[in-house]
Amino acid sequence: MIKAKLISLLMFLCSWTYIAADQVDFSDGWREQRFSLFSSNEFEPSGEILGIGSDGTVSMFWSRLPARLWGSNQARWDWEVTSSVPPTDLTLKGGDDRNLSVYFVFMPETSIPAANAKLTDLLGDDSARILMYVWGGNHMRGDILPTPYLNELGRTLILRPASTGQASERVNLRTDFQRAFGTEPTGLVGIAISADSDDTDTQIRARVSNLRIETAR
């Protein structure tokens, strides 16, 4: 009996994975990226919580990641939608409204722009690759879609179709990157959150909270 327990303990220890997690503070180092002078969401950062309002508008809230997090390969967060856009086709340019997108931007260390670069500088670099986890659209959970604006640089991963509600998510960035692009990920250099209601001229009320960037070893 003792021998069996020792073997079980050793098997458990050998299979245990160390995970280092970094809690995101939306009040520290985040900024808005507009795509139009006259279209802007309302982002309300409060520590670990980001409130979001979108009224026929679209913009992003984003942050670069410090070098110590470039090797991160997992993430988790909570999100809630209390007012939703209608279901849309997320592969259609000019008709791809969605409640929330959480972007993870990957790039080789040698290609990272200067510290004062805009998000568009990262997204427009040919070496960048972007995973977009989405709550919205008329697609099924687990679908991987091309993006109408980023072409081969980005992929949309559906977590929830357009609806209201609340949920917790945990994603394996490395595995999803391999599924989406067929290669190993480079460094995780930035994250962004967006809400998009400009095409349907509707309203989104949502929030993202407890976003953690993790490294599993």
N, C-alpha and C positions, 0 to 999 in steps of 0.2 A: 504494500500500500504506500509506504514512504517513498519507495523507488518510483512508483507511478506518479506520485505527486511532484517529485523532483523533475522528472522528465517533462511533465506538463508545464512546470514553471519555466524550465529552460526553453521550451518551445515558444512560450509566451514572450519571453525576453528577446528571443531571436527575431520574432516577428514584429516587435514593437517599433514604431516609427516616431522619431523626435520631430515635433512641429514647433517652429518658432513663429510667433504671430506678432504683427504690428498693427495696432489700432489706428484707424484713420481719424484725424481731427479735421473736420470740414472748415473750421475757423482759422486754420493755420496753413498759409501758403496756397490756397485755392483761389482761382480767379475765373471770371466769365469770359467765354469766347463767343462773340456774336458773329453771325454770318450776314447780317443786314443791319444798317444803321437804325432802322425803324422796327426791328423785330427782336424782342428780348424776353426771356422768361424771368420769373421772379424766383431767385434762389435765396433761401434763408438758412444760412449755416449756423448751427449752435452746437459746437463740440462734435459729438458723435452722431448728431442728427442733421440731415439736410432736408428742409422743407422745399417743395417745388410747386410753383403755380405757372401754368401755361394757358394763355388765352389767345388762340390763333397765332401763336408765336413759336419760335424755335431758337435755342442757343444751348451752349454747353457750359458746364462748370468743371474745371479740370485742375490737375496738379502734376508736376513732375515728381518722380520718386528719387530719393537719395540713393547713392551708389550701393549702400549696404542692402538695399531691397531689390537690386537688379536680378538676383538669382531666385526670386520668389516664384513659386509654381502652383500655388493654390490661393483661393480667395473665398470669402463668405460674407454674407450681408443679409439684413432684413429689409423688406420694402413693402410699401402699402400704397394702394391707389383707391381714392374715394370718389373721383370723377374721371371717367375714361373717354378716350377717343373711340370712334367706331372701328370695327375690324377693317384692315387695309391689306393691300398686297405690298409687302415690304421689299419686293424686287422692282417696284415701279417707281421711276424717278418722277417726282412731283405728285406722288400719291401714297407716300410711305410713312404717314403719321404713325406714331407709337407712343405709349404712355411713358416708358422709361427705357433708356439704354445705359448699360454700364460698359464702358470701353476700357480695354487693356491694350496699351501701346507697347510693342516690342521693337527693338532696334539694336543693331550691333553697336558696341561701345565706341568704335571708331567713327560712327556716323552721327552721334548725338550732337544736335545743334547747341549753340551758345546758351548760357543760362537765361538770357533775356528773350529767347525765341518764343514765338507764339505757338499755340497748339496747331495751327495750320501749317507751320514749318515742319512739325513732326509728322503730321498726317500726309503731307505732300512729298515726303522723302521716299524715293523708290526702294530703299532698304527697309522701310517700316512695314510692319504687319500689325493689323488691328483685329482683335476679337471683340465683338459687340454682343453682349448678352441682353436680350430684349424681353420686355413685357409689352406685348402688343401684336398687331397683325392678325391675319386669319389663318395662321399656320399652326402646326402641331409641335408640342414640346419635343425637343431633340433635333428638329430640323436645322440643317445648316444651309444658309442661303447666300448667294452672291449679293453684294451691296450695289445699288445703282450709282453711287458716287465715288466709291473707293476702288472699284474694279478689282484687280488681282491683289490689291494691298489689304483688303478687308473681307471679313466674313461675319454674317449675322447668325447667332445661335439663339434659337427660340427657347425661352424658359416658360413663358406663359402667354397665351393669346390675349387679345384686348378684352379687358374685364375689370371689375373692381375687386377689392379684397386685400389680403395681406399674406405674406409668405416669407419663409427663410430659405436662402439658397446657399449651397456650397459647391464650388466648381473646381475641377482639376485643370488648371491652365495649360499644363504641359500636354496632357492627354487631348484636350480639346484643340490645342494648337496643331498637334500632329494630325488629328482628324480633319481639320479645316484646311491645312496647307501642305500636309504630307512631309513635313520636315520638323527638325527639332527647333524649339523657340530660341530666339536670341534674348537679350536682356529686357526685362520688364522696366521700362523707363518712365511710363506715365499712365495715369488713369483719368477718366472723365465720365461725367454723368450728364445725360441730356433728356429733355422732354420735347416732343415735336407734335404740334397741333395746327401748324399753319396751313396745310393743304385742305383739311376738312373744316377749318375755322371753328374748332370746338374748344373744349376746356378740359384741362388736366389739373387735378389736385392730388399730390402724391408726396411721399417722403422716402428717403433711404437712410438707414441707420445701421450702426454696429458693423461697418465695413472693415474687414480685417484682411490684410495681405499676409500670406503665410509661406513658409519654406518647410517642406517635408523632407527629411533626410532618412 
